[in-house]
Amino acid sequence: MLDPRPRRKFIVTTWEGGGSVGPALTVARKLVDAGHDVRVMSDECNRPEGQATGARFASWTRAPSRTDRHRQSELLRDWEAKSPGEAMAQVMSSIFAGRAAHYAADVVEELAREPADLVIGSELIMGVELGCEVARQPCAVLACNSVFFPIAGAPQAGPPMSAEQIEAMAPIMTQFTKAFDRGTEVLNRARADFGLPPLESMFDQVLVARKTLIAVSRTFDFGPQTDSRHFTYVGPQLDETGWAEQWQSPWSADDPRPLVLVGFSTTFQNHGAILQRVIDALGKLAVRALVTLGPAILPEELDPPENVELVASARHNAVMCEADLVVTHGGHGTVARAMVHKLPMLVIPHGRDQDGNAARIVAHGAGLMLPPSAGTGEIHAALSRLLDDPGYREAAALLGEKVGREMSECDIVAELEGLCQALPV
């Protein structure tokens, strides 16, 4: 009788891009816990977290492999771009297309060293899927954010847009299209080097995968109720991974002031100035505020008032159990965790997928959105609204209930095991 759950070999790939690491390592840990043989391929600085999942670890060699998380080693410097289109073009050259050949060569070499049943790639580092195509290797894609690129067959997600919003977005989409076209040219040169035919769109590279698993809440995403052949929602993949220490409140247990958690990006997005304005606004409110800085911003770069504590890190799960409000840049990891804890949010996006995440939170009625240019007065007013109006907390509770239910019902391990079923044992 065949073992109903044969032990499989998986390779989980990711890159040090902030929020893309956690979900991949969560999936690696779940696969290890299910009894599978797992390797994690990522930047060298992710080795401790990768090995903590119980997986073996291999760092990129030809592809970029950061050894630390300091701002000086940031691969993406999109905060220096003069427009959203220019920022997207930089992403293309830095990650999507520009380094595809390097990621592909590393994947091919690792598979030659030790085969795998399934490689789990990313919609952001398409070189992984390219390498799998070269090696004729079955693969899946883990999308750690809402799919905000024009991939054929991807779900049309996001809150409905008015005619005015569509018109306002048109110039930005034109810039994006030009960046996508340049990315396709670069990727096709890499494909030619491996003897593969060109693609009409670089995003077609994702479609070599057996399936793309979208690690986002379907409810949050305003996603379709049914999945397509190539795309399946599997809910947020959340673990307490990373180098954070256990949260210990600096305030007494009977302090009646509301607790506000401020968590901006763990990667540097030139967000020191807006973070200081958030801190200044919090100083004018009768609240307690904990600001987690990560490795991107140093405490001495900020000037906190008496009611604001700065820490390098804290367990967001533990803090959110006590928090009343979250202020964030809008990275999906922080947003998803705040949703699960049913907390209203003030989202101040800095680009990438963050604007879309902010718009979704606003559309669900679970928070407010401000631009990174917002002044202290604007931030103070938004924080006051969120703390004083119970409607935001009620909407956040409703959204969190639905997201939590999705997470409990989704089984990403079963999805990945299913993608291996056609393979010989």
N, C-alpha and C positions, 0 to 999 in steps of 0.2 A: 504494500500500500504506500502511495506517495505521501511524503511529508506535506501537510496542507500549507506549511509556511517554511519553505526551504530557505536556508541561509544564503543571502545574496551579497555580492560585492558592489558597493556604491562608492562613487567619488562625488563629493559635494564641493563645488567651487564658489568662490566669492572674491571680493577685493576690498581693500581698506577704503571704503567710501562712506564711513559713518553708519547710517541706518541699514545698509545692505548686509552687514556682517551678522547682526543678531539673528534674523530669521533663518539664515543659512545654517548657523551653528545650532539653532533650536531643532531644525530638521535633522541635522547630523546626530544630535543627542537622542532624538526620538527613534531614529533608525538603529542606533547602538542599543538602546533599551529594548528594542524588539528582537535583538539577537543577531543583527546583521554586521557584516564586516565593512567598516566605513573609513574612507580616507577623506580628509579635508585638504583642499588646495587653496591657498590664499597667500597674502603678504606675510612676511616673516614676523611682523609685529603681532599677528593674530595667532601665533603658535601656542602660547599658554592657554588662551580661551579654546582654541581648536582641540588641543589635547585634553582639556578638562571635560569635553563631551564624551570622552572615551574613545574617540576616533584617533587614527594615526594622522600625521600631518606631513604635508609636502609643500614647500614654498615655491612661488614662481621663480624662475631663473632668467628666462629671456624677457618675460613680461615684467612690468614694474612690480617691485616687492619692497614696500616701505618697511623699514626697521624700527620706526617710531611713529608717534602720532603728533609730533610737533608741527606747528603751522608752516615751518620752513620746508617740510618734506611733502606738503600737500601736492597731490597730482593735479587736482582741479583748482584753478585759480579764477573761477568764473565771476567772482566779485569785482575783478578788474575790468570786465567787459563793459563796453559802452551801451550795449543794447541787449535785449533778450536773444535776438538772432545771433549776435556775436558770442554770447555766452554758450548757446547751443552749439555753435561751430567749434568752440574750444572743447566741449564735451566730446564731440565727434572725433576730433584729432587726438584727444588725450586717452579716451577709453573705447568708445564704440567701434570705430573703424581704424583709427591710427595705429592702435596696438594689436589689432586682430591677429596679424601673422605671428606675433610673439606669443600671445595666449594660445593660439592653435598649436604652435610648435611644442610648447610645454605640455599640452594635453596629449599630443601624439606620443611624445617621449615617455610620459608617465604611463600611458596605456601599454606601450611596448615593454616597459619595465615590469608592469603587473597588470593584467587585464581586469576589467570590471564588467559587471552585468549592466549597470546603468550609470551614466554620468549626469549629474544635476547641474545645469548651467544657469546663466542669468540672461535676462533681456538686455542687460547693460554691457556685459563683456561678451560680445558676439563671437569673439575669437574662440570661445569654448565650443560653441556649436559648429564653427568652422572646423576646428580640430577633430570633432566627432565625425563630421562629414568626411574628412580626409581619411580617418581611421575606420570608417564604416562601423561606427560605434553607436549603439542605441543611447539616446539621451532624452532628458526632460528639461524644461526650463522652469525655474522658480522666479516669479516676478514679485519682488518685495514691495512694490508700490502699485498704485492704480496704473493701468496700461495707458500712458498718455502719449504714445507714439503711434503712427499710422500703420500698424501691423495688420495685414489682411486677415479678416475673420475675427479680430479681437472685439470684445464686447464694447459697444458704444456706451461708455459710462459717464457719470458726472451729472450734476444738477442741470435741469433744462435752462437754456440760455435764451434771453429775450433777443428781439431783432437788433436792439441797440447794442447789446453785448457782443453779438456776432459781428456787427459792423466794426465795433471797436477792436475786436481781436484780429480782423482781417490783415492789417499791416504786419502784426507779429507773426501770423501764420505764414505770410509770404516770406519773411526772414527765415523762419524755421524750414520751409520747403527748400530754400537755397542751401541751408546747412545740411539738410538730409541728402540733397543731390550730391554735394561734395563728399559726404560720407559714403555714398554708394560708389562713387568713383574710386575712392581709396580702398574700400573693401574689395571691390572687383580686382584691383591690382594684386591684393593679397591672394585672392582666389586663383588668379592666373598663375601666381608663383607655385601654387599647389596643383596646377593642372586642372582646375575646376572651371566650369563655364560661368559667365557673368550673371548677375541677378538684376532684375528691373529695379528693385528697391533693396537697400541694405537690410531692411527689416524682414525681408523674405528669408534671411539667414535663420531667423528664429523658427521658421516653419519646418526645418529639418528635424526638429524635436518631435518625439511622439506626442507630447502634450505640454502646454504651458499651464502651470499651476499658479493661480493668482492669489497671493497671500494677503488678501484684503477682504474685509467684510463686504458681502454683496449688498447689504442694506446701506452701509456707509457710501458705497460706490455708486448707488442708484443703478446697480447692474441689472441685466436681464434675469428673469426668474429661471430660465433654463440655460444650461451650458451648451457650448458648441463642441464640435468634434475635437478641436485643437485647444480649447481654453476651458478651464474649470476653476471655479472659486473654491479655495480651501481655507479661508479665514486667516486672520492674523496669526503669525507664528511668534509667540512671545515667550521668552525665558528671561530670567535674571542672569544674563551673561555679562562678562566684562570684568573690569578691575575694580568695580565699586565695592566699598566696605559697607558693613551693616549700618543702617540709618539709626542715629541716636539724636533725639530731639534736644536742642539747646534750651528749650523752654519748659517751664514746669507743666505738669500734667493737667493742672486746673486753670491754665491760661485760657480765658474765654475768647480771645481774638481769633477771627477766621485765619486759617493757614493757607497761604498762596504758595504753590510750587512754581518756580521759574526754571524751565529747562530748554535751553537753546541747543544748537547743533554741537555734537562732539567734534565735528570738523570745523575748521576756521572758515567763516564766511564774512569776515570783516564786520562782525556784529558787536564789537565792543561799545560803540557809541549808542546804538539803540538799546543795548542792555543797560547802560548807565541811565538812560532816560526812563526805562521801566523801573529801575531801582529808585530813582528820584520820585516817580509817581507813587510807588508803594510807600515811600517815606511819609507821604501826606495822608495816608489812610490808617485807620485803626485796625491793622492786620499784623500778623506775623508772616514773614516771607523767607523761604529758603531758596537760594539760587545755586543750582548745580552748574559748575563751570566747564567740567570736562578738561581735556588737555589743551583746548583751543585758546582760552582766555586765562590770564594769570590774575590772582586776587589783587595784587598791587596795581593793576590797571583800572580798578574800580574804586569808587568811594561810597560805601554803603552807609545809610542812616542806622539809628539804633535798633530799629525793628526788622532789619534785613540781615540775614546770615549768609555768608558766602562759603561754599564748600567745594572741594574738587569733585566730589561725587557723593551720591547717596542712592540707596535702593529705592527706585521710583515706586515699586510696588508697595513698599512699606510706607513711604511718605504719602502716597495717594490714598491710603486707607484712612489717613487723618486729614487730608487736604479738603478745601472747599472750592478751589479754583486752580486752574493750570494756565500758565502763560508760556507759549512755545513758539518756535519758528515754523512749526508745521511739518516737521519730518514725520513720516508715517509711524515710526516706532513709538514716539512719544504720544502722538495723536491716538493711536490704537490703544495704548495702555490707559490713557485718560478716559477714552470711551468705555473701556471695560469697567473702570472704576466709577463710571456715571458722573463724571465731573465736567462742568462747563469750562470753556476755553476761550482765552484771548489769543488769536493766532496772528503772528507778525511774520509773514513769509519773506524769504530772501531769494526765491527762485527755485529751479529744479522742479520737483513735484509738489513743492510746498504751497504754491498758489492754488492749485487744484484741491489739495487737502483742506485748505482754509475755506474755499468756496463751498465745499461739501458740508463742513461743520456749520457754516452760516445757514446754508439751505435747510439743514436739519433743525435749525433753531437752537442749537446746542452751544452757540458761542458767537463771538464777534471777530472781525478781521480788520487789521490796520496795516498800512504800508510801513516799510522800514524807515521811512522819512518822518513818521509820526512824532509830534512833539510831546513833551511831558504832560501838557494839559489834555491833549487828546487821549493819551494813554490813561491818565487819571479818570477821565470821564467814562471811558470804556470799562475800566475795572470797577468803578462805582456801579455802573449799570448791571454788570454781571453779578455783583455781590448783592445788590438790592432787589433785583427783579427775580422772583421765584420761577418765572416762566423758563428761564434758561436752564435752571437745575432740573425742572420737570422734563424738558425736552432731552437733556443729557441723560436722564434716568431711563427714558423710553428708548433712546438710541442704544444706550449701554446694555439694556436688557436684550435687545435683538442681536447685538454683536456678540454678547456672551453666549446666547443660545446657538448661534452659528458656530462659534469656536468649539462648543461641546459636541456638536453634531458632526463636525468635519474630522476626517481621519486621513491625514496626509500620508501616513505610513502605508495604509491600505491602498491609497491611490498609487504610490510609487511601487508597491509590490505588484499591483495589477499591471503596471506598465512592463513588469518583468515576466509576466505569465507566459508570453509567447516565446520566451527564451528557454533553451534546454537547461535542465537542472544539473 
